[in-house]
Amino acid sequence: MATFSLLPGSVALITLTNPPVNALSAAVRAGIVQAVQRSVEDPKVKSVVICGQNGRFCGGADIREFAGPMSGPPLVPLIHAIEALDKPVVAAIEGLALGGGLELALGCHYRIAHTTALLGLPEVTLGLLPAAGGTQRLPRLAGLPAALDLITTGRHISGTEALELGIVDQVTDGSALDIALEFAKSIVGRPLNTRRLSTLPCRCPTDIDNLLDRFMVQVRQRARGALAPVACVGALRAAATLPYAQGLRKERELMDTLFNSGQARALQYAFFSQRVVGKWTLPSGARWDNTTSRTISTAAVIGLGTMGRGIAVALALAGMSVVAVETQEKQLSEARQMVPAMLQREAGRRGLDTAPGVISFCSSLQDVSEVELVIEAVFEDMALKLQLFRQLSAVCKPDTLLCSNTSGLDIDQLAAATQRPGLVVGMHFFAPAHIMKLLEVVCGTRSSPETVATVMQLGKRMGKVSVAVGNCPGFVGNRMLKPYTEQANFLLEEGAMPEQVDKVLEEFGFPMGVFRMSDLSGLDVGWRIRKAAGLTGPGVEPTRTRQGRRYSPLPDQMCEAGRLGQKTGRGWYQYDGPGGRVARSDPWVQTFLDAYRARHNLAARVIAAEEILERCLYSLINEGFKILQDGMAAGPEDIDAIYVFGYGWPRHRGGPMFHAGQVGLARVLEKLEHYQQLHPDVAPMKPSMLLRRLVAAGSPPIQKWRELIHRERVHSQL
Ligand SMILES: CCCCCCCC/C=C\C=C\CC(=O)SCCNC(=O)CCNC(=O)[C@H](O)C(C)(C)COP(=O)(O)OP(=O)(O)OC[C@H]1O[C@@H](n2cnc3c(N)ncnc32)[C@H](O)[C@@H]1OP(=O)(O)O
């Protein structure tokens, strides 16, 4: 709702009241309409201030309402009514003014903000555009270039930056509401003509077409198939070239298209998934809201390779005092040089003068004896990690949490090597660890709820999307990646080229196809894991069936030929030299594949893009269903958040499990059955029991899956 109060000095105060972010629900909009009407009709009212309850102006439209039929007064005429008032209206912006909230403020005659308030038009991140006049008023106020930047990226800016861009009239470090109330009294009777943004011309540079065309090219490149950023440029073109009323019509037309697109639904699902995963539950019944966490202020990182360095920086940025340990002299001295520079760069990028925490370097494990939490980031070798966990258990205080950054090894085994198995948990970061948003928090069988809560909380402080997952080989993300990369290798055996597979996946929206990604992370990573699993290496028969299932030795043979990817300048592609970044097709790979197929009597066939996409994605999705079935992820949102934030799954496609729902569960099942018939030796193609049950239950919407899984588990059918 919105409340109306008449204050001394004849100022009407309209307060938006809808915790936690005062979103513009139907009730709030109805409240504003009534309060504006009272302000018009009451002769005692000389000016108006609009604010939000609890120091938060407004978080925009109530996103939950987008899922059903819209009701209540629409926002566009409401904002016009405010703009048309002949009594001055001032927006007092504290906390946040986002989306429809900022559009409401743009309809006011003046805006006064706290310096730290967050302002922005983030609709693009929800697959929409600011359709309450935002695309038309903002460029009239801040100019076309600034509006293009803010609306196509959706980035939040501070009150201070908003002042620089001319979006607000004044900022304060004190109470924006107090200043606004005083200001409202002082401007009674001033003419308002120049304050009604819809009546002003758009502020454009001379060469509008050139600017818009250049911007469109950039936006299309960045968008990777997302529709909303492109539509935003279209709406801003209308603002720059058409009268306000026509521009507004164009804005609405584009919004209607976006609103009904699958992309908007996917992005809104992704918004809520991100929040759902913070509300973790464990099979034991421990949950985010019934478990206490400890606040960590001192931490250590063991092993200063690429991952360890990034983790140390991430911890320091979150305000922790960090001990960084590396036993190899050369690596330690490199880290001493590089890590402070990384820290400074990232602090600068986040607008901080200095990082809130500090990092000290040392070469002895004894130096971690006093810290509250240790993250091990040594080489991915179980024997090495077990030895380290035994040492840490002896050296550290009894209540120190011991965490491993392993990307797939058994957390229970590591816990068993210590005297404190309840305090052992996995913290699986993604490279570069100080930048990538995802953190898989791997809960071992004996990890205590307090340990999980502490690490989830720590992840949040580091600005990560932390997802609690179960302990199984590869956890969630890498477990699903395995059948996906395996399919890609099989496709090469059958006639595809790496470029062709990558193109299909990149057109789907991945920033990189599977082979370019493999070149970037290094082909030796998987090679080492396969050797440890006894799948390849000396003494292993060079067949295409290993351990009872189809196996492609192609990546092993690439490694044996010294083609480890970018680091060696050669992999599935060729690069300018070791460490090169620009991938070019390599005729060597064609010859290699031809020889391989000839050796194994494989006839190359032309493989359609559809088959490539279906086999890669559906085998990954099928593994996702198996993970849900095994209880290794609490719900589909957890898997989707992992893929969006850690594996480059295009956000506008929601995540793999959401995508399965969009395609239709019955169709995914039918396709898996089809490919399984063609390739009966490929185990990951065998449809999961859960997928079958969901289809049998009439393919319920994704929001209902958790309930069904829980029910079926109780009845032990999964
Ligand atoms: C057919 C055609 C129809 C066309 C209609 C045309 C007319 C359209 C007119 C106007 C359209 C306007 C579009 C918009 O305004 S879209 C919304 C834009 N706003 C946003 O994107 C903000 C989203 N929220 C956030 O970014 C953050 O939540 C933030 C506000 C920064 C607060 O962050 P934080 O303090 O970290 O808190 P949480 O994120 O955990 O959020 C707390 C809970 O609040 C819920 N929430 C937040 N924002 C909204 C919202 N806008 N609507 C509904 N709910 C919201 C969030 O889910 C959390 O809930 P819970 O505690 O249950 O998890």
The ligand as an SDF file (V2000), in Angstrom:
LIG
                    3D

 63 65  0  0  0  0  0  0  0  0999 V2000
    1.5800   -7.4960  -21.4850 C   0  0  0  0  0  0  0  0  0  0  0  0
    2.5340   -6.3950  -21.2870 C   0  0  0  0  0  0  0  0  0  0  0  0
    2.5030   -5.8640  -19.8880 C   0  0  0  0  0  0  0  0  0  0  0  0
    3.3410   -4.6520  -19.8900 C   0  0  0  0  0  0  0  0  0  0  0  0
    3.3560   -3.9670  -18.5620 C   0  0  0  0  0  0  0  0  0  0  0  0
    3.8410   -2.5990  -18.8630 C   0  0  0  0  0  0  0  0  0  0  0  0
    4.0100   -1.7730  -17.6900 C   0  0  0  0  0  0  0  0  0  0  0  0
    5.2650   -2.0880  -17.0110 C   0  0  0  0  0  0  0  0  0  0  0  0
    5.6210   -0.9930  -16.1670 C   0  0  0  0  0  0  0  0  0  0  0  0
    6.6780   -1.0180  -15.4220 C   0  0  0  0  0  0  0  0  0  0  0  0
    7.6010   -2.1080  -15.4230 C   0  0  0  0  0  0  0  0  0  0  0  0
    8.6070   -2.0700  -14.5700 C   0  0  0  0  0  0  0  0  0  0  0  0
    9.5320   -3.1860  -14.6110 C   0  0  0  0  0  0  0  0  0  0  0  0
   10.2900   -3.3600  -13.3210 C   0  0  0  0  0  0  0  0  0  0  0  0
   10.3310   -2.5450  -12.4620 O   0  0  0  0  0  0  0  0  0  0  0  0
   11.0040   -4.8380  -13.2140 S   0  0  0  0  0  0  0  0  0  0  0  0
   11.7320   -4.7990  -11.6040 C   0  0  0  0  0  0  0  0  0  0  0  0
   12.9720   -4.0090  -11.5820 C   0  0  0  0  0  0  0  0  0  0  0  0
   13.6110   -4.1870  -10.3140 N   0  0  0  0  0  0  0  0  0  0  0  0
   14.5560   -5.0530  -10.1350 C   0  0  0  0  0  0  0  0  0  0  0  0
   15.0050   -5.7300  -11.0340 O   0  0  0  0  0  0  0  0  0  0  0  0
   15.0850   -5.1770   -8.7420 C   0  0  0  0  0  0  0  0  0  0  0  0
   15.1760   -6.6040   -8.3610 C   0  0  0  0  0  0  0  0  0  0  0  0
   15.6830   -6.7520   -7.0160 N   0  0  0  0  0  0  0  0  0  0  0  0
   16.9880   -6.6790   -6.7260 C   0  0  0  0  0  0  0  0  0  0  0  0
   17.8410   -6.4640   -7.5440 O   0  0  0  0  0  0  0  0  0  0  0  0
   17.3540   -6.9050   -5.2930 C   0  0  0  0  0  0  0  0  0  0  0  0
   16.3650   -7.6870   -4.7040 O   0  0  0  0  0  0  0  0  0  0  0  0
   17.5120   -5.5840   -4.5090 C   0  0  0  0  0  0  0  0  0  0  0  0
   16.2980   -4.7190   -4.6710 C   0  0  0  0  0  0  0  0  0  0  0  0
   18.7760   -4.8540   -4.9820 C   0  0  0  0  0  0  0  0  0  0  0  0
   17.6480   -5.9260   -3.0040 C   0  0  0  0  0  0  0  0  0  0  0  0
   18.7120   -6.8290   -2.8160 O   0  0  0  0  0  0  0  0  0  0  0  0
   18.9230   -7.5340   -1.3860 P   0  0  0  0  0  0  0  0  0  0  0  0
   18.8630   -6.5320   -0.3280 O   0  0  0  0  0  0  0  0  0  0  0  0
   20.1460   -8.3770   -1.5290 O   0  0  0  0  0  0  0  0  0  0  0  0
   17.6770   -8.4700   -1.1560 O   0  0  0  0  0  0  0  0  0  0  0  0
   17.1500   -9.6980   -1.9950 P   0  0  0  0  0  0  0  0  0  0  0  0
   17.5970   -9.6470   -3.3750 O   0  0  0  0  0  0  0  0  0  0  0  0
   17.4330  -10.9460   -1.2360 O   0  0  0  0  0  0  0  0  0  0  0  0
   15.5820   -9.4330   -1.9780 O   0  0  0  0  0  0  0  0  0  0  0  0
   14.8230   -9.5130   -0.7800 C   0  0  0  0  0  0  0  0  0  0  0  0
   13.4760  -10.1050   -1.1180 C   0  0  0  0  0  0  0  0  0  0  0  0
   12.7740   -9.1850   -1.9550 O   0  0  0  0  0  0  0  0  0  0  0  0
   12.3450   -9.8300   -3.1450 C   0  0  0  0  0  0  0  0  0  0  0  0
   12.3650   -8.8330   -4.2190 N   0  0  0  0  0  0  0  0  0  0  0  0
   13.3280   -7.9850   -4.5160 C   0  0  0  0  0  0  0  0  0  0  0  0
   12.9640   -7.1880   -5.5280 N   0  0  0  0  0  0  0  0  0  0  0  0
   11.7250   -7.5520   -5.8660 C   0  0  0  0  0  0  0  0  0  0  0  0
   10.7950   -7.0880   -6.8380 C   0  0  0  0  0  0  0  0  0  0  0  0
   11.0630   -6.0700   -7.6740 N   0  0  0  0  0  0  0  0  0  0  0  0
    9.6140   -7.7090   -6.9100 N   0  0  0  0  0  0  0  0  0  0  0  0
    9.2880   -8.7220   -6.0700 C   0  0  0  0  0  0  0  0  0  0  0  0
   10.1320   -9.2020   -5.1160 N   0  0  0  0  0  0  0  0  0  0  0  0
   11.3250   -8.6130   -5.0210 C   0  0  0  0  0  0  0  0  0  0  0  0
   13.3650  -10.9390   -3.3490 C   0  0  0  0  0  0  0  0  0  0  0  0
   12.8490  -11.9390   -4.1540 O   0  0  0  0  0  0  0  0  0  0  0  0
   13.5880  -11.3940   -1.9210 C   0  0  0  0  0  0  0  0  0  0  0  0
   12.4740  -12.1810   -1.5850 O   0  0  0  0  0  0  0  0  0  0  0  0
   12.6200  -13.4270   -0.6300 P   0  0  0  0  0  0  0  0  0  0  0  0
   13.0810  -12.8950    0.6780 O   0  0  0  0  0  0  0  0  0  0  0  0
   11.2760  -14.0370   -0.6030 O   0  0  0  0  0  0  0  0  0  0  0  0
   13.6490  -14.3110   -1.2660 O   0  0  0  0  0  0  0  0  0  0  0  0
  1  2  1  0
  2  3  1  0
  3  4  1  0
  4  5  1  0
  5  6  1  0
  6  7  1  0
  7  8  1  0
  8  9  1  0
  9 10  2  0
 10 11  1  0
 11 12  2  0
 12 13  1  0
 13 14  1  0
 14 15  2  0
 14 16  1  0
 16 17  1  0
 17 18  1  0
 18 19  1  0
 19 20  1  0
 20 21  2  0
 20 22  1  0
 22 23  1  0
 23 24  1  0
 24 25  1  0
 25 26  2  0
 25 27  1  0
 27 28  1  0
 27 29  1  0
 29 30  1  0
 29 31  1  0
 29 32  1  0
 32 33  1  0
 33 34  1  0
 34 35  2  0
 34 36  1  0
 34 37  1  0
 37 38  1  0
 38 39  2  0
 38 40  1  0
 38 41  1  0
 41 42  1  0
 42 43  1  0
 43 44  1  0
 43 58  1  0
 44 45  1  0
 45 46  1  0
 45 56  1  0
 46 47  1  0
 46 55  1  0
 47 48  2  0
 48 49  1  0
 49 50  1  0
 49 55  2  0
 50 51  1  0
 50 52  2  0
 52 53  1  0
 53 54  2  0
 54 55  1  0
 56 57  1  0
 56 58  1  0
 58 59  1  0
 59 60  1  0
 60 61  2  0
 60 62  1  0
 60 63  1  0
M  END
$$$$
